[in-house]
Every structure is written in structure tokens, then in C-alpha cells.
Amino acid sequence: MPRATLTVADESYQPSAAARCGGGFLLIAWSVSPVVLRIRPALAYYLHIISPVSAELEARVETLEELMADTLRIVRATSLQVDRLAREMSAFKDEMSAFKEEMRAFKEETRASRKEMNKRWGDLSASLGMLVENIVAPSVPRVLREVFGCPDEEIESLLVRLKRKHPSRRGYNREFDAIAAGCGYVLIVESKTQLDTDAVGEFAERLPEAKEFLPEFAERGYRFVGVVAGLYVDPSVVTFAERRGLMVLGTGEDLMEVLNSPGFVPRTY
């Protein structure tokens, strides 16, 4: 084959830039074409393997992004709840602080009220402690006169809160609320602000030993009579006391009056 020749008719001819660029591309394409032809099978295989993996990876990335978005939403919501809880806890602490202040003031007020109440109870106890001196004792001579026919001029003794030691039993003492003696009788009085059957029963059991503490009357043959007295006495207590031979005194028109049944005869010792 005859070789192609290029004849330049005009030596002053200069190719354009486009012509020079196009020629360059043709030269590169001519030199690269054999390489592309050789790697095309490998490239096709690579793309065949990588493409599904890339699609799966992309799907996982999208899923991960969605999970991260959900996580961020949860974190934001949790943060809002934590902030709200913190505000509520702060308000609760303020309320508790105010409540503690109120409780402290209440305790101080209660303490002051308790002191005042104790003082009043003390005054009331002192007043009730004067029950014997102010109410019972003045009525005992009248009981001697009305029940036993003993005139006032023959009443020998009227003792209030008498304390005696037993003449032979060392360390054994007794205190009698009131004692009135006259005309051969000794009234032993036990007084309670609220008289009940327990107090009556205990007094009845201990009454016989009164003669041991008052030998000056027992040796002269005086007869001892038990008397129980109270501000208010239930009728059942009166019945209980009568069965044990005791006289009962309660508040009435004349300070203390006899509450026993008509015709009742007290037991003597």
C-alpha cells in the first residue's frame, strides 16, 4: 500500500486551536483504546458485583439515618421531659420548704399551747385536789348528825388528809382523805373526782385495817364506817357500794348529800 503523504501548499499555513485539540483527542483515543478493550471485561464484572452491594449499603445508611433521626427526636423529647421534671422538682422543693416552715410554726404554736394546757391542767388538778377540803370535809359532820344522830357539839375530831404510820408494820403507811369521829362512830372517807367500782372495791378491801392505824378510837370501841364520795356518782356505783356496806356521798343541794337508798344501814367494823 502506498504511504499517504501530506503536501503543504503554503508553508505559511497555521492550524487553528480547535484543529490542534481535535487532533490531540484523536491521538489519545487511539492510544487508550487498546487498554479499554483489555479491562472492559474486568470492569463489567466489578460493576456487576459492586452495584448490589452499594445498593444494600445505601439502604442501610438510609435506615441508619432514620434511626438516628428517631433517636434525636427521642433525645429531644426526653430532654424536654427532664426539663419539665426539673421544674416540677424545683417547685416541689419550694412547696416542701414552705410546708416545713408552716410545720415549724405549728410545732412552736403547739408547744406553747401544750405549756398553757399543762398549766391549766395543773390549776384544775390543784382545784380538784381541794375537793376534800372544800366540799367533802364540810359535809361529813352533817352526815354524822343526820345519819347517826350525833349533834355537832359531840363531834370529837374532823381530820383532813391524815397520814399515819402502822404501829407495828415498819414502812407501811396510810393516808386518809377525811376522818370524822363522834358519838362512838368514826367515818373513814375516800373521795374521788370520778368514782367508779374499782376504786370502791379497793377501798372496801382496805377499810378493816383502818382500825390498826387509828388505835385511839379502836381501843375505845368506836365503830368504823366506810364512806366513798365523788362529784358525780353513777347509780350503778351506788348499788355496788351498798352491797359492800359503804355509804355514798355525791354532789347535791347541800354540797355533798347521802345517795344511799332509804333505810340503808352501813356496815360497821
Backbone as numpy.savetxt, mean C-alpha at the origin, in Angstrom:
# Nx Ny Nz CAx CAy CAz Cx Cy Cz
48.27 -11.73 -111.67 47.41 -10.54 -111.67 48.31 -9.31 -111.67
48.03 -8.34 -112.62 48.84 -7.13 -112.66 48.61 -6.32 -111.41
49.54 -5.75 -110.75 49.46 -4.94 -109.56 48.85 -3.61 -109.90
48.02 -3.13 -109.00 47.37 -1.83 -109.20 48.34 -0.73 -108.90
48.27 0.27 -109.70 49.17 1.42 -109.53 48.35 2.65 -109.37
48.89 3.58 -108.60 48.23 4.86 -108.36 49.07 5.94 -109.00
48.41 6.59 -109.96 49.14 7.63 -110.69 48.64 8.97 -110.20
49.54 9.77 -109.78 49.20 11.11 -109.30 49.38 12.05 -110.45
48.23 12.57 -110.91 48.32 13.48 -112.04 48.87 14.80 -111.63
48.53 15.16 -110.43 49.00 16.48 -109.97 49.70 16.32 -108.66
50.95 16.63 -108.64 51.73 16.44 -107.42 51.28 17.40 -106.33
50.58 18.42 -106.69 50.12 19.39 -105.69 48.84 18.97 -104.99
48.25 17.82 -105.31 47.00 17.35 -104.73 47.23 16.93 -103.29
46.32 17.38 -102.36 46.37 17.01 -100.93 45.03 16.43 -100.54
44.95 15.13 -100.02 43.66 14.52 -99.62 43.06 15.28 -98.43
41.72 15.27 -98.37 41.01 15.96 -97.28 41.13 15.18 -95.98
40.74 15.83 -94.90 40.77 15.16 -93.57 39.83 13.99 -93.53
38.65 14.11 -94.10 37.69 13.00 -94.11 38.23 11.82 -94.85
38.91 12.14 -95.98 39.49 11.04 -96.76 40.56 10.35 -95.98
41.40 11.16 -95.27 42.45 10.55 -94.47 41.87 9.72 -93.35
40.76 10.19 -92.64 40.13 9.45 -91.53 39.51 8.19 -92.03
38.78 8.26 -93.13 38.16 7.06 -93.68 39.18 6.03 -94.06
40.26 6.48 -94.58 41.32 5.52 -94.91 41.89 4.87 -93.69
42.00 5.65 -92.58 42.52 5.08 -91.32 41.59 4.00 -90.81
40.29 4.26 -90.82 39.33 3.25 -90.34 39.39 2.00 -91.17
39.52 2.17 -92.45 39.62 0.99 -93.33 40.85 0.19 -93.00
41.93 0.89 -92.71 43.16 0.17 -92.37 43.01 -0.59 -91.07
42.33 0.06 -90.00 42.15 -0.60 -88.69 41.23 -1.79 -88.83
40.12 -1.57 -89.53 39.18 -2.68 -89.73 39.83 -3.83 -90.46
40.67 -3.54 -91.40 41.35 -4.58 -92.14 42.30 -5.37 -91.27
42.95 -4.66 -90.31 43.90 -5.35 -89.43 43.21 -6.09 -88.30
41.99 -5.59 -87.77 41.31 -6.19 -86.60 40.41 -7.32 -87.03
39.91 -7.32 -88.18 38.93 -8.31 -88.62 39.36 -9.73 -88.36
40.56 -10.12 -88.64 40.96 -11.52 -88.36 40.87 -11.87 -86.87
41.19 -10.89 -85.97 41.15 -11.16 -84.53 39.72 -11.38 -84.09
38.80 -10.50 -84.57 37.40 -10.64 -84.21 36.84 -11.95 -84.67
37.23 -12.35 -85.80 36.74 -13.63 -86.31 37.21 -14.78 -85.44
38.40 -14.66 -84.89 38.93 -15.75 -84.07 38.27 -15.80 -82.68
37.93 -14.62 -82.05 37.40 -14.64 -80.67 35.89 -14.65 -80.64
35.24 -14.50 -81.82 33.79 -14.45 -81.81 33.15 -15.65 -81.15
33.55 -16.88 -81.41 32.91 -18.03 -80.72 33.05 -17.97 -79.20
34.25 -17.59 -78.72 34.45 -17.50 -77.27 33.61 -16.39 -76.66
33.54 -15.25 -77.39 32.73 -14.14 -76.89 31.26 -14.52 -76.84
30.77 -15.21 -77.83 29.38 -15.64 -77.85 29.08 -16.58 -76.68
30.01 -17.52 -76.40 29.83 -18.46 -75.28 29.83 -17.72 -73.95
30.73 -16.74 -73.85 30.83 -15.96 -72.61 29.53 -15.21 -72.36
29.03 -14.56 -73.39 27.78 -13.82 -73.26 26.63 -14.75 -72.95
26.67 -15.97 -73.50 25.63 -16.95 -73.23 25.61 -17.37 -71.75
26.76 -17.45 -71.13 26.87 -17.87 -69.73 26.59 -16.69 -68.79
27.16 -15.53 -69.10 27.11 -14.39 -68.19 25.74 -13.73 -68.14
25.05 -13.72 -69.25 23.79 -12.98 -69.32 22.77 -13.46 -68.30
22.51 -14.80 -68.20 21.55 -15.23 -67.16 22.01 -14.89 -65.75
23.33 -15.03 -65.52 23.85 -14.71 -64.18 23.65 -13.24 -63.87
23.91 -12.40 -64.87 23.74 -10.97 -64.67 22.28 -10.64 -64.39
21.37 -11.29 -65.06 19.95 -11.04 -64.83 19.54 -11.46 -63.42
20.05 -12.64 -63.01 19.74 -13.10 -61.65 20.34 -12.18 -60.60
21.58 -11.74 -60.84 22.23 -10.83 -59.92 21.49 -9.51 -59.83
21.04 -9.03 -60.98 20.29 -7.78 -60.99 18.99 -7.92 -60.21
18.32 -9.09 -60.36 17.09 -9.32 -59.62 17.35 -9.35 -58.11
18.45 -9.99 -57.73 18.80 -10.03 -56.31 19.13 -8.65 -55.78
19.82 -7.88 -56.57 20.15 -6.52 -56.15 18.88 -5.71 -55.96
17.93 -5.87 -56.90 16.67 -5.16 -56.75 15.93 -5.58 -55.49
15.95 -6.92 -55.24 15.32 -7.42 -54.01 16.00 -6.85 -52.77
17.33 -6.82 -52.81 18.09 -6.27 -51.69 17.78 -4.80 -51.48
17.64 -4.06 -52.58 17.30 -2.66 -52.47 15.92 -2.48 -51.84
14.97 -3.35 -52.25 13.64 -3.28 -51.66 13.68 -3.58 -50.17
14.47 -4.62 -49.80 14.61 -4.95 -48.38 15.24 -3.81 -47.60
16.25 -3.19 -48.20 16.89 -2.06 -47.53 15.90 -0.91 -47.36
15.06 -0.68 -48.39 14.05 0.38 -48.29 13.06 0.06 -47.18
12.61 -1.22 -47.11 11.69 -1.63 -46.05 12.35 -1.45 -44.68
13.64 -1.84 -44.62 14.36 -1.71 -43.35 14.45 -0.25 -42.93
14.72 0.63 -43.88 14.79 2.05 -43.57 13.45 2.57 -43.08
12.37 2.12 -43.71 11.05 2.54 -43.26 10.77 2.06 -41.83
11.16 0.79 -41.57 10.97 0.24 -40.21 11.80 1.01 -39.20
13.05 1.32 -39.58 13.93 2.07 -38.68 13.34 3.44 -38.39
12.84 4.09 -39.46 12.23 5.40 -39.25 11.02 5.30 -38.33
10.15 4.29 -38.60 8.97 4.12 -37.75 9.36 3.82 -36.31
10.37 2.95 -36.14 10.85 2.63 -34.79 11.42 3.86 -34.10
12.15 4.65 -34.88 12.72 5.87 -34.31 11.63 6.80 -33.84
10.54 6.90 -34.64 9.42 7.74 -34.23 8.77 7.21 -32.96
8.61 5.87 -32.89 8.01 5.28 -31.70 8.90 5.49 -30.48
10.22 5.35 -30.68 11.14 5.57 -29.57 11.07 7.01 -29.09
11.01 7.93 -30.06 10.89 9.35 -29.67 9.60 9.60 -28.91
8.49 9.02 -29.40 7.22 9.20 -28.72 7.26 8.60 -27.32
7.87 7.39 -27.23 8.00 6.74 -25.92 8.86 7.58 -24.98
9.93 8.17 -25.54 10.80 9.01 -24.70 10.03 10.21 -24.18
9.19 10.81 -25.05 8.38 11.95 -24.60 7.38 11.51 -23.54
6.76 10.34 -23.76 5.80 9.85 -22.78 6.48 9.54 -21.46
7.68 8.94 -21.51 8.42 8.64 -20.28 8.79 9.92 -19.56
9.17 10.94 -20.33 9.52 12.22 -19.72 8.29 12.81 -19.02
7.14 12.74 -19.72 5.91 13.25 -19.10 5.55 12.43 -17.87
5.76 11.09 -17.95 5.45 10.22 -16.80 6.35 10.55 -15.61
7.64 10.82 -15.90 8.55 11.19 -14.82 8.11 12.49 -14.16
7.66 13.43 -15.00 7.18 14.70 -14.44 5.96 14.45 -13.56
5.04 13.58 -14.04 3.85 13.26 -13.24 4.24 12.58 -11.94
5.20 11.63 -12.01 5.64 10.93 -10.80 6.30 11.89 -9.82
7.06 12.84 -10.36 7.69 13.83 -9.49 6.63 14.66 -8.78
5.60 15.08 -9.54 4.52 15.84 -8.92 3.77 14.98 -7.90
3.57 13.69 -8.24 2.89 12.78 -7.31 3.69 12.60 -6.03
5.01 12.49 -6.16 5.86 12.35 -4.97 5.75 13.58 -4.09
5.71 14.73 -4.73 5.56 15.96 -3.95 4.22 15.98 -3.22
3.17 15.54 -3.91 1.85 15.48 -3.27 1.85 14.48 -2.12
2.50 13.31 -2.33 2.56 12.30 -1.28 3.37 12.81 -0.09
4.44 13.55 -0.37 5.24 14.10 0.72 4.41 15.09 1.54
3.69 15.94 0.82 2.82 16.89 1.52 1.72 16.16 2.29
1.18 15.09 1.67 0.13 14.31 2.34 0.67 13.64 3.60
1.90 13.08 3.51 2.49 12.44 4.68 2.71 13.45 5.80
3.20 14.62 5.43 3.41 15.65 6.45 2.09 16.05 7.09
1.06 16.19 6.24 -0.26 16.54 6.78 -0.80 15.42 7.66
-0.60 14.15 7.20 -1.06 13.01 7.99 -0.32 12.93 9.32
0.99 13.20 9.27 1.79 13.15 10.50 1.29 14.21 11.49
1.02 15.40 10.96 0.50 16.45 11.84 -0.88 16.08 12.38
-1.72 15.48 11.50 -3.05 15.07 11.94 -2.96 13.96 12.99
-1.99 13.03 12.79 -1.83 11.94 13.75 -1.41 12.49 15.12
-0.49 13.47 15.09 -0.08 14.06 16.36 -1.28 14.71 17.06
-2.07 15.43 16.27 -3.24 16.08 16.85 -4.24 15.04 17.37
-4.42 13.95 16.57 -5.34 12.90 17.00 -4.84 12.21 18.26
-3.53 11.93 18.33 -2.98 11.32 19.54 -3.19 12.22 20.75
-3.02 13.52 20.51 -3.24 14.45 21.62 -4.69 14.41 22.07
-5.61 14.37 21.09 -7.02 14.33 21.45 -7.38 13.03 22.16
-6.78 11.90 21.62 -7.02 10.61 22.29 -6.47 10.64 23.70
-5.32 11.28 23.86 -4.76 11.39 25.21 -5.68 12.17 26.13
-6.22 13.27 25.60 -7.15 14.06 26.41 -8.42 13.26 26.71
-8.89 12.52 25.69 -10.10 11.71 25.90 -9.84 10.59 26.91
-8.65 9.96 26.77 -8.31 8.89 27.73 -8.23 9.43 29.15
-7.66 10.64 29.24 -7.58 11.25 30.57 -8.98 11.52 31.11
-9.87 11.97 30.21 -11.24 12.22 30.64 -11.94 10.93 31.04
-11.73 9.88 30.21 -12.35 8.59 30.55 -11.73 8.01 31.81
-10.45 8.33 32.03 -9.80 7.85 33.24 -10.41 8.47 34.49
-11.09 9.59 34.31 -11.77 10.24 35.43 -13.17 9.68 35.63
-13.52 8.62 34.86 -14.85 8.03 34.99 -15.16 7.63 36.43
-14.19 6.97 37.06 -14.41 6.51 38.43 -14.56 7.68 39.37
-13.59 8.64 39.28 -13.60 9.75 40.22 -14.82 10.66 40.04
-15.22 10.90 38.79 -16.26 11.90 38.52 -17.67 11.34 38.46
-17.82 10.07 38.12 -19.16 9.53 37.89 -19.50 8.38 38.83
-18.61 7.38 38.87 -18.93 6.17 39.63 -18.86 6.42 41.13
-17.73 6.94 41.58 -17.53 7.09 43.03 -18.63 7.91 43.71
-19.07 9.03 43.14 -20.14 9.78 43.83 -21.46 9.02 43.93
-21.63 8.00 43.08 -22.90 7.26 43.08 -22.90 6.07 44.04
-21.71 5.62 44.47 -21.64 4.41 45.30 -22.32 4.61 46.66
-22.11 5.71 47.37 -22.83 5.88 48.65 -24.35 5.83 48.47
-24.83 6.37 47.37 -26.28 6.32 47.14 -26.75 4.88 46.95
-25.92 4.05 46.31 -26.28 2.63 46.14 -26.34 1.95 47.51
-25.37 2.26 48.35 -25.41 1.70 49.72 -26.69 2.11 50.44
-27.07 3.34 50.25 -28.25 3.85 50.94 -29.53 3.24 50.39
-29.66 3.20 49.03 -30.91 2.76 48.43 -31.07 1.25 48.43
-29.97 0.53 48.24 -30.07 -0.93 48.12 -29.92 -1.61 49.48
-29.02 -1.12 50.28 -28.73 -1.80 51.55 -29.24 -1.01 52.77
-29.90 0.10 52.55 -30.48 0.86 53.65 -29.47 1.46 54.58
-28.29 1.80 54.07 -27.24 2.36 54.91 -27.26 3.89 54.79
-27.58 4.59 55.86 -27.61 6.06 55.81 -26.21 6.63 55.60
-26.17 7.83 55.08 -24.88 8.45 54.74 -23.95 8.56 55.95
-24.54 8.84 57.14 -23.68 9.03 58.32 -23.01 7.75 58.79
-23.46 6.60 58.29 -22.86 5.34 58.71 -21.91 4.77 57.65
-21.69 5.48 56.57 -20.71 5.04 55.55 -19.32 5.34 56.09
-18.55 4.30 56.27 -17.24 4.43 56.91 -16.15 4.87 55.95
-16.15 4.29 54.77 -15.04 4.55 53.83 -15.56 4.66 52.41
-14.91 5.56 51.65 -15.13 5.66 50.22 -13.75 5.91 49.59
-13.20 4.86 49.05 -11.84 4.90 48.53 -11.86 4.73 47.00
-11.05 5.54 46.32 -10.97 5.51 44.86 -9.56 5.11 44.44
-9.49 4.18 43.50 -8.21 3.67 42.98 -7.29 3.23 44.13
-7.81 2.36 44.90 -7.06 1.85 46.04 -6.11 0.74 45.60
-4.83 0.88 45.95 -3.82 -0.13 45.63 -3.42 -0.83 46.93
-3.42 -2.15 46.86 -3.08 -2.94 48.03 -2.11 -4.06 47.65
-1.23 -4.37 48.59 -0.34 -5.52 48.46 -0.94 -6.69 49.23
-0.74 -7.87 48.67 -1.25 -9.04 49.37 -0.43 -9.25 50.65
-1.10 -9.51 51.76 -0.38 -9.61 53.05 0.60 -10.77 53.12
0.38 -11.84 52.37 1.27 -13.00 52.48 1.92 -13.40 51.15
1.34 -13.05 50.05 1.89 -13.42 48.73 2.71 -12.25 48.21
4.02 -12.41 48.29 4.93 -11.31 47.93 4.85 -11.03 46.42
4.77 -9.76 46.10 4.73 -9.36 44.69 3.36 -9.43 44.06
2.36 -9.83 44.82 1.00 -9.95 44.29 0.20 -8.76 44.77
-0.18 -7.88 43.81 -0.86 -6.64 44.16 -2.22 -6.57 43.47
-3.09 -5.72 43.96 -4.40 -5.48 43.35 -4.71 -3.98 43.41
-5.44 -3.52 42.42 -5.93 -2.15 42.43 -7.45 -2.20 42.28
-8.12 -1.54 43.16 -9.58 -1.49 43.16 -10.02 -0.10 42.68
-10.93 -0.08 41.70 -11.38 1.20 41.17 -12.08 2.04 42.25
-12.94 1.41 43.00 -13.62 2.13 44.08 -14.11 1.14 45.13
-14.08 1.57 46.37 -14.55 0.76 47.49 -15.38 1.66 48.41
-16.52 1.14 48.78 -17.36 1.86 49.76 -17.77 0.88 50.84
-17.60 1.26 52.10 -17.91 0.37 53.23 -18.83 1.08 54.21
-19.79 0.31 54.69 -20.71 0.86 55.69 -21.82 -0.13 55.97
-22.29 -0.08 57.20 -23.40 -0.92 57.64 -23.14 -2.41 57.41
-21.87 -2.82 57.57 -21.52 -4.23 57.45 -21.34 -4.72 56.01
-21.33 -3.81 55.04 -21.12 -4.18 53.64 -19.89 -3.46 53.06
-19.25 -4.13 52.12 -18.14 -3.53 51.36 -18.46 -3.71 49.88
-18.65 -2.60 49.20 -18.90 -2.66 47.76 -17.56 -2.56 47.02
-17.26 -3.59 46.24 -16.05 -3.60 45.41 -16.48 -3.26 43.98
-16.03 -2.11 43.49 -16.51 -1.59 42.20 -15.43 -1.75 41.13
-15.83 -2.33 39.99 -14.98 -2.43 38.79 -15.67 -1.64 37.68
-15.00 -0.62 37.14 -15.63 0.24 36.14 -14.91 0.11 34.79
-15.69 0.16 33.72 -15.18 0.11 32.35 -15.95 1.14 31.53
-15.25 1.76 30.60 -15.96 2.69 29.72 -16.95 1.93 28.85
-16.58 0.71 28.44 -17.50 -0.15 27.68 -17.45 -1.54 28.32
-18.45 -1.83 29.07 -18.49 -3.07 29.83 -18.95 -4.22 28.93
-18.21 -5.35 28.99 -18.61 -6.54 28.22 -18.55 -7.76 29.12
-18.96 -8.91 28.58 -19.05 -10.14 29.37 -17.67 -10.63 29.79
-16.65 -10.40 28.97 -15.30 -10.85 29.33 -14.83 -10.15 30.60
-15.00 -8.83 30.63 -14.59 -8.07 31.81 -15.40 -8.48 33.03
-16.68 -8.73 32.83 -17.53 -9.16 33.95 -17.09 -10.52 34.47
-16.85 -11.45 33.59 -16.43 -12.79 34.00 -15.11 -12.78 34.75
-14.14 -12.00 34.26 -12.84 -11.93 34.92 -12.97 -11.31 36.32
-13.79 -10.28 36.43 -13.98 -9.64 37.73 -14.66 -10.59 38.72
-15.63 -11.34 38.24 -16.35 -12.27 39.12 -15.41 -13.35 39.65
-14.48 -13.80 38.83 -13.55 -14.85 39.27 -12.60 -14.33 40.34
-12.19 -13.08 40.26 -11.21 -12.52 41.18 -11.85 -11.86 42.41
-13.14 -11.72 42.40 -13.80 -11.01 43.51 -13.59 -11.66 44.88
-13.67 -12.99 45.01 -13.53 -13.59 46.35 -12.22 -13.26 47.04
-11.14 -13.04 46.27 -9.86 -12.76 46.90 -9.76 -11.33 47.43
-10.77 -10.50 47.17 -10.74 -9.12 47.67 -10.67 -9.10 49.19
-11.26 -10.11 49.83 -11.22 -10.17 51.30 -9.79 -10.31 51.81
-8.91 -10.94 50.99 -7.53 -11.12 51.42 -6.77 -9.79 51.39
-7.16 -8.89 50.51 -6.48 -7.59 50.41 -7.08 -6.56 51.36
-8.25 -6.85 51.87 -8.92 -5.90 52.78 -9.25 -6.61 54.10
-8.23 -7.03 54.82 -8.48 -7.77 56.07 -9.16 -6.93 57.15
-9.01 -5.61 57.06 -9.62 -4.78 58.09 -11.14 -4.86 58.07
-11.70 -5.22 56.92 -13.15 -5.43 56.84 -13.52 -6.90 56.96
-12.70 -7.74 56.39 -12.99 -9.18 56.43 -12.97 -9.68 57.87
-12.04 -9.22 58.69 -11.93 -9.68 60.07 -13.10 -9.19 60.93
-13.78 -8.19 60.48 -14.94 -7.67 61.23 -16.24 -8.26 60.72
-16.11 -9.20 59.78 -17.30 -9.90 59.30 -18.11 -9.15 58.26
-17.51 -8.16 57.63 -18.24 -7.44 56.58 -18.48 -8.35 55.38
-19.61 -8.17 54.77 -19.96 -8.95 53.58 -19.58 -8.15 52.33
-18.86 -8.83 51.42 -18.34 -8.18 50.22 -19.33 -8.38 49.07
-19.58 -7.28 48.34 -20.51 -7.30 47.21 -19.77 -6.77 45.97
-19.88 -7.50 44.88 -19.25 -7.06 43.63 -20.17 -6.17 42.82
-19.59 -5.08 42.28 -20.36 -4.12 41.47 -19.55 -3.82 40.20
-20.21 -3.95 39.05 -19.57 -3.57 37.78 -20.30 -2.35 37.24
-19.54 -1.41 36.64 -20.13 -0.16 36.16 -19.58 0.17 34.79
-20.41 0.81 33.96 -20.01 1.22 32.62 -20.87 2.36 32.14
-20.34 3.11 31.18 -21.13 4.22 30.64 -22.35 3.69 29.90
-22.13 2.66 29.09 -23.26 2.01 28.41 -23.14 0.52 28.66
-24.21 -0.09 29.10 -24.21 -1.52 29.41 -25.33 -2.17 28.63
-24.99 -3.13 27.81 -25.99 -3.85 27.03 -26.83 -4.73 27.96
-28.11 -4.85 27.70 -28.95 -5.70 28.56 -28.45 -7.13 28.70
-27.82 -7.66 27.66 -27.28 -9.02 27.76 -26.16 -9.09 28.78
-25.40 -7.99 28.90 -24.33 -7.96 29.89 -24.92 -7.90 31.29
-26.02 -7.19 31.43 -26.69 -7.12 32.73 -27.15 -8.51 33.15
-27.75 -9.24 32.23 -28.20 -10.61 32.53 -27.02 -11.50 32.90
-25.92 -11.37 32.15 -24.72 -12.16 32.42 -24.18 -11.86 33.82
-24.16 -10.58 34.21 -23.64 -10.19 35.51 -24.55 -10.68 36.64
-25.87 -10.61 36.44 -26.81 -11.06 37.48 -26.63 -12.55 37.76
-26.35 -13.34 36.72 -26.14 -14.76 36.93 -24.93 -15.04 37.79
-24.03 -14.08 37.87 -22.84 -14.24 38.71 -22.97 -13.46 40.01
-24.15 -12.99 40.30 -24.43 -12.33 41.57 -23.87 -10.93 41.68
-23.64 -10.26 40.56 -23.04 -8.92 40.60 -24.09 -7.84 40.38
-23.89 -6.74 41.05 -24.70 -5.56 40.78 -24.13 -4.85 39.56
-25.02 -4.15 38.83 -24.61 -3.45 37.61 -25.04 -1.98 37.70
-24.10 -1.09 37.44 -24.39 0.34 37.42 -24.17 0.88 36.00
-25.09 1.73 35.57 -24.97 2.36 34.26 -25.45 3.79 34.33
-25.17 4.55 33.31 -25.56 5.96 33.32 -27.08 6.10 33.29
-27.56 7.05 34.05 -29.00 7.32 34.12 -29.24 8.75 34.55
-30.40 8.98 35.10 -30.75 10.34 35.51 -29.88 10.82 36.67
-29.50 9.90 37.56 -28.69 10.26 38.72 -27.26 9.75 38.53
-26.61 10.24 37.52 -25.25 9.79 37.18 -25.27 8.30 36.91
-25.00 7.49 37.93 -25.01 6.03 37.77 -26.21 5.47 38.55
-26.97 4.64 37.89 -28.12 4.03 38.56 -28.02 2.51 38.45
-28.70 1.82 39.35 -28.69 0.37 39.38 -29.52 -0.15 38.20
-28.92 -1.04 37.42 -29.60 -1.59 36.24 -30.13 -3.00 36.46
-29.94 -3.53 37.66 -30.40 -4.89 37.92 -31.92 -4.99 37.89
-32.38 -6.21 37.69 -33.82 -6.47 37.65 -34.44 -6.20 39.02
-35.71 -5.81 39.04 -36.38 -5.61 40.35 -36.34 -6.89 41.18
-36.02 -6.75 42.44 -35.96 -7.90 43.34 -34.65 -8.66 43.31
-33.67 -8.17 42.51 -32.37 -8.86 42.45 -31.65 -8.73 43.78
-31.08 -9.84 44.25 -30.30 -9.87 45.49 -28.88 -10.22 45.14
-27.93 -9.32 45.40 -26.54 -9.61 45.06 -25.93 -10.69 45.94
-24.95 -11.35 45.38 -24.24 -12.38 46.13 -23.22 -11.70 47.04
-23.08 -12.24 48.21 -22.10 -11.67 49.16 -21.05 -12.72 49.44
-19.89 -12.23 49.79 -18.75 -13.10 50.09 -18.26 -12.85 51.52
